[in-house]
Amino acid sequence: MRINPIVKKDLQVSARSMRLAWGLFGYEAILAIAFLLAMMVIREESRSLYGSGNIYNSMVYLFPVIGISQLCIIALITPIITASSISGEKERQTFDVMLTTAMSPFSIVFGKVTSAVVRIMFYVLGSLPIMALSFIVGGLGWSTLFLYLLTVLLLAVFSGSIGIFCSSICRKSITAVILSFVFYFVVYGMTFLPLLLRFILGYNDAGESLLALLWNPGAFFEEYFMITMTGESLISTEMLRKDDVGAITYWFMERNIWVYVSAGCILVLTILFMLMAAWKVNPMHSSGGRKPGKKKKEN
């Protein structure tokens, strides 16, 4: 199988740099701090509930603590990595050279996102010994860990697609990073707007406004951890009537397929951002590109 040249080059450069090692060290240090804090809280709760320091019954709660900590770190660092990929080539004046290769614009975008995702997964795999405690002692199945790795991969690709799109439309890396977090606000925050507007307008039910949250990665992970830890939806059908939400929303929650539909919506957004980035990278569509057939006038 032929490896994408962009992926091969970026991984070789990263492997030869100490930045990857220091990044992994910092990543593990943050998770270790979260782990120790969680253990302290679990121990105090075990003493108050059971009258002893036996914490084995509560070790399962290490999974959401470590898992959410990892997701927050990944959501922050992935756009930073990809936001400087295309704009960094422009700053180093190697962008035009990259376009002269036989690779298509989408292959370039896909290679940049893939190289960032591979580096992120290095960090995640390095944290497995810490997460394994909640599985070995806490009683969670290994299938849960596999599904969690898939959700992390989905978040990394989604965050990377936002970063690569912003990098394709900006000439400076710092501008691309800032714009990436602006898009974060739009996706994470604006999906609550239909629900807020419905209550502002005086409606007593949510209706189908909750369907906008299908595009929200935050709501997706809340639903995922809720089903994993309790087996029930975040908004359980036992707590609401069909009249409180729309028929489609109720049907998704009743059958516990909300998380799968949300994953599909996030994947659609990911592909859309990557296609827009590839369209922008294409010199025929860029603002500075010159359309064929037009020649510079001679004096």
C-alpha positions in Angstrom: 0.0 0.0 0.0 1.4 3.4 -1.0 1.7 5.8 1.9 0.7 9.4 1.4 4.0 11.3 0.9 2.7 14.2 3.1 2.1 11.7 6.0 5.5 10.1 5.5 7.4 13.4 5.4 5.6 14.9 8.4 6.0 11.8 10.6 9.6 11.6 9.8 10.2 15.2 10.7 8.2 14.8 13.9 10.0 11.6 14.9 13.4 13.3 14.6 12.3 16.2 16.8 12.2 16.4 20.5 8.9 18.3 20.3 7.0 15.0 20.0 8.7 13.5 23.1 8.2 16.6 25.2 4.6 16.8 24.0 4.0 13.2 25.0 5.6 14.0 28.4 3.3 17.0 29.0 0.3 15.0 27.9 1.0 12.2 30.3 1.8 14.6 33.1 -1.6 16.3 32.7 -3.4 12.9 32.7 -1.4 11.8 35.7 -2.5 14.9 37.6 -6.2 14.3 36.6 -5.7 10.6 37.7 -4.4 11.6 41.1 -7.1 14.1 41.7 -9.7 11.6 40.7 -8.3 9.0 43.1 -8.4 11.5 45.9 -12.0 12.3 45.3 -12.9 8.6 44.9 -11.2 7.8 48.2 -13.0 10.5 50.1 -16.4 9.5 48.7 -15.7 5.8 49.5 -14.9 6.8 53.1 -18.2 8.7 53.4 -20.3 6.1 51.7 -18.7 2.8 52.9 -16.9 4.0 56.0 -13.6 2.7 54.8 -10.9 3.5 52.3 -11.9 0.7 49.9 -12.0 2.4 46.5 -12.3 -0.6 44.2 -16.0 -0.2 43.9 -15.6 3.3 42.5 -12.6 2.7 40.2 -14.9 2.6 37.2 -15.4 6.3 37.5 -11.8 6.8 36.4 -12.9 6.1 32.9 -15.0 9.2 32.3 -12.5 11.4 34.3 -9.5 10.3 32.2 -11.5 10.1 29.1 -12.9 13.6 29.3 -9.5 15.0 30.2 -8.0 13.4 27.1 -10.9 14.7 24.9 -10.4 18.3 26.2 -6.6 18.1 25.5 -7.2 16.7 22.0 -9.9 19.3 21.2 -7.4 22.0 22.0 -4.1 20.8 20.5 -5.4 19.2 17.2 -6.6 22.4 15.6 -3.3 24.1 16.6 -1.3 21.3 14.9 -3.3 21.4 11.7 -3.9 25.2 11.6 -0.2 25.7 10.9 0.1 23.0 8.3 -0.9 24.9 5.1 -0.3 28.4 6.4 3.1 27.2 7.7 4.0 26.1 4.1 3.0 29.6 2.9 5.2 31.3 5.6 8.1 29.1 4.6 7.4 29.8 0.9 7.2 26.1 0.1 3.5 26.1 -0.6 3.9 26.6 -4.4 6.5 23.9 -4.5 4.1 21.5 -2.9 1.4 22.3 -5.5 3.8 21.4 -8.3 3.8 17.8 -7.2 1.5 15.1 -8.7 -0.7 15.1 -5.6 -4.2 16.4 -5.8 -5.4 19.1 -3.5 -7.5 16.7 -1.5 -4.6 14.3 -1.1 -2.5 17.2 0.3 -5.3 18.1 2.8 -5.9 14.5 3.7 -2.2 13.9 4.3 -1.9 16.9 6.6 -4.9 15.8 8.6 -3.8 12.2 8.8 -0.3 13.1 10.0 -1.8 15.2 12.8 -4.3 12.5 13.7 -1.5 9.9 13.9 0.5 12.1 16.2 -2.6 12.5 18.4 -3.2 8.8 18.5 0.4 8.3 19.7 -0.5 10.4 22.8 -3.8 8.4 23.3 -2.0 5.0 23.0 0.6 6.2 25.5 -2.2 6.9 28.0 -3.7 3.3 27.8 -1.8 2.1 31.0 -3.5 4.8 33.0 -6.9 4.1 31.5 -6.5 0.3 31.9 -7.0 0.6 35.6 -10.6 1.5 35.2 -11.1 -1.5 33.0 -9.1 -4.1 34.9 -10.3 -3.1 38.4 -13.5 -1.2 37.5 -15.1 -3.9 35.5 -15.6 -2.2 32.2 -15.3 -4.4 29.1 -12.5 -4.0 26.5 -15.1 -3.3 23.8 -15.8 -0.1 25.7 -12.2 0.9 25.3 -12.3 0.1 21.6 -15.4 2.2 21.1 -13.7 5.0 23.1 -10.7 4.9 20.8 -13.0 5.3 17.8 -14.7 8.3 19.4 -11.3 9.9 20.1 -10.3 9.2 16.4 -13.6 10.9 15.3 -12.9 14.0 17.4 -9.3 14.2 16.2 -10.3 14.0 12.6 -13.1 16.6 13.1 -10.8 19.0 15.0 -8.1 18.5 12.4 -10.5 19.2 9.5 -11.4 22.6 11.1 -7.8 23.4 11.6 -6.8 22.5 8.0 -9.7 24.6 6.6 -8.7 27.6 8.6 -5.1 27.0 7.6 -6.1 27.0 3.9 -7.8 30.4 4.0 -5.2 32.2 6.1 -1.6 33.2 5.3 -0.5 33.4 8.9 -0.5 30.4 11.4 -1.5 32.5 14.4 -4.5 33.8 12.4 -5.5 30.3 11.4 -5.3 29.1 15.0 -7.5 31.9 16.2 -10.0 31.3 13.4 -10.1 27.6 14.3 -11.3 28.4 17.8 -13.9 30.8 16.3 -15.3 27.9 14.3 -15.2 25.9 17.4 -17.5 28.4 19.1 -19.8 28.3 16.1 -20.1 24.6 16.0 -20.2 24.0 19.8 -22.2 27.1 20.7 -24.5 27.9 17.9 -26.1 24.5 17.8 -27.8 25.4 21.1 -29.3 28.5 19.4 -32.5 26.8 18.1 -33.3 25.5 21.6 -32.7 28.9 23.2 -34.8 30.7 20.6 -37.6 28.3 21.1 -37.7 29.0 24.8 -37.3 32.7 24.3 -40.3 32.7 21.9 -42.4 31.2 24.7 -42.6 27.6 23.8 -43.0 25.1 26.6 -41.4 22.2 24.8 -38.1 21.7 23.0 -39.7 20.3 19.8 -37.2 19.2 17.1 -34.8 22.0 18.1 -32.7 19.3 19.9 -31.8 17.9 16.5 -29.3 20.7 16.0 -27.3 19.1 18.8 -26.6 16.2 16.6 -23.9 18.3 15.0 -22.4 19.2 18.4 -19.4 17.0 19.4 -19.8 18.1 23.0 -23.4 16.7 23.1 -22.2 13.6 21.3 -19.6 12.8 24.0 -22.0 13.6 26.9 -24.5 11.1 25.4 -21.7 8.5 24.8 -20.4 8.6 28.4 -24.0 8.6 29.8 -24.9 5.4 27.8 -21.5 3.8 28.7 -21.8 4.4 32.4 -25.6 4.1 33.0 -27.0 2.5 29.9 -29.5 5.3 29.5 -29.8 8.3 27.3 -28.8 11.8 28.5 -32.4 12.8 28.2 -34.1 9.6 29.2 -37.5 8.8 27.6 -38.7 8.0 31.1 -38.2 11.6 32.1 -40.1 13.2 29.1 -43.1 12.6 27.0 -43.3 12.5 23.3 -45.0 15.9 23.4 -42.0 17.4 25.1 -39.8 16.8 22.1 -40.3 16.1 18.4 -41.2 12.7 17.1 -37.8 12.2 15.5 -35.9 13.2 18.6 -38.0 11.0 20.8 -37.5 8.0 18.4 -33.7 8.5 18.4 -33.6 8.6 22.2 -36.0 5.8 22.7 -33.8 3.4 20.7 -30.5 4.8 22.0 -29.3 5.6 18.5 -28.7 9.3 19.1 -25.0 8.8 19.5 -24.7 6.9 16.2 -26.6 9.5 14.3 -24.6 12.3 15.9 -21.4 10.5 14.9 -22.6 10.4 11.3 -23.4 14.1 11.4 -20.0 15.0 12.8 -18.4 12.9 10.1 -20.3 14.8 7.4 -19.1 18.1 8.9 -15.5 16.7 8.8 -15.7 15.7 5.1 -17.3 19.1 4.3 -14.4 21.0 6.0 -11.8 18.9 4.2 -13.5 19.4 0.8 -13.7 23.2 1.3 -10.0 23.1 2.3 -9.1 21.2 -0.8 -11.1 23.6 -2.9 -9.2 26.5 -1.4 -5.8 24.8 -1.7 -6.5 24.3 -5.4 -4.6 27.1 -7.2 -7.4 27.4 -9.8 -9.8 28.4 -7.0 -7.5 30.4 -4.7 -7.8 34.1 -4.6 -4.4 34.6 -6.0 -4.8 32.0 -8.7 -5.0 33.0 -12.4 -7.7 31.5 -14.5 -6.6 29.7 -17.6 -6.9 31.4 -21.0 -6.1 34.9 -19.5 -2.7 36.2 -20.4 -1.0 39.2 -19.0 -1.3 42.1 -21.4 1.9 43.2 -23.0 2.7 46.9 -23.3 
